[in-house]
């Protein structure tokens, strides 16, 4: 267990039953290897809602609305269309660079990994996009580091809601609806 996940489990008790995921099948379907910390985060917490705001996407999530694979398909298509009219973030200037969603919010903001060609997935960093605009933020940290830092107030975003995080944290694992 990585250090950020260990701290997160002290902050918010995970469910007693870890989630099982066929990572080989997921990664084949996505065409990329996913970061180790994300796999550990999903194993520990599963698709989940944090502080009644942030939704952690899970491949094969019991709540279809938060399935990582579906989100990746939808966001890739939506962003390709959007970037025909809006400026693409400078971090994506390198040929083959892309963003892959790993979380979303109640307001529609999306949290992505910045994936660059030839880069080890464990080195992917976080990008946050506002819901209805072209503002992007970049955080040079893993998704688990970002989630922990956001929940503890060590990261401040101008894109995410000012009401996040809550003073008393809330956590809910997503289930079928």
Secondary structure, 3 states (H helix, E strand, C coil): CCHHHHHHHHHCCCCCCCCCCCHHHHHHHHCCCCCHHHHHHHHHHCCEEECCCEEECECCCCCHHHEHHHHHHHHHHHHHHHCCCCCCCHHHCCCCCEEEEEEEECCCCEEEEEECCCCCHHHCEEEEECCCCCCEEEECCCHHHHHHHHHHCCCCCCCCCCCCCCCCCCEEECCCC
